[in-house]
Amino acid sequence: LGYHAWDCRVVADQPQALRETILELSTNCDVLVSTGGVSAGDSDWIRPLMTELGQVDFWKLFLKPGRPFAFGVVGNQVPFFGLPGNPVAAAITALQLLWPALQLLEGQQEPELLPRLQVSLETPYRRRPGRPELARASLICSDDGQLLARVSGSQASSRIGSLQSADLLLEIPAESGELECGDQLWAQLLRRRML
C-alpha cells in the first residue's frame, strides 16, 4: 500500500506478551495493525485486549472473506485495525478498509479505491446466498472485446494463491446464489497486466 511499517513483530498467542507489545507499539506508532487473534476462539486475545487497553468500535464484517475484523483505539486514541488471520481475508480487508482509512488519517479528502468495471462470468460460480462476497478471478478479454471473469480454484480465505494469480475481486451480492456463464457483475481491478 506504500506505507512504511515502523516495526513488524510476530507475537505468540499469549495475553501478557500481546498486551506488552500493544502497549509498547501504541506509544511509538501512529496506527497499529494486527493479523489474527480477532475471532472468537480460545487463543484469540486481540479483541479482549483492545477492549481492556482502549475500546473496540466495531467487530465482525458482513463480508466473505473477512468476517473477523476489529477496529478500535488503544491508549491515547491510537487507531487499531485487527485484520483476520487467514491471508486472503487479511489482504482483502486491508484493501477494503485499512487502505482507505490510512488515506483519510493522513488528510486525503477522497481516498483512492480500486477501479471498478463490469464483467461477464466466463465460468459458473457455485455459492449459497448469505454474505456479500469478494471472489478472486482472472480478467479475460474475448475475441469480440468482451471483458470476462474466470473464477478457478478454491476461494477459501486460507488459499493465498487465489489472490496472487487474481486480476479482479468480483462483487457478489449477499442474495446471489449460483451464478451462470454470462451473468454480469461489478468487479474491482487488482492489477493491470502489461503485454
Secondary structure, DSSP 8 states (H G I E B T S, - for coil): -----S------S-HHHHHHHHHHHHHH-S-EEEES--SSSTT--HHHHHHHHEEEEEE--SSBS--S-EEEEETTTEEEEEE-SSHHHHHHHIIIIIHHHHHHHTT-SS-----EEEEEESS-B---SSS-EEEEEEEEE-TTS-EEEE--S---TT-THHHHT-SEEEEE-TT--SB-TT-EEEEEE------
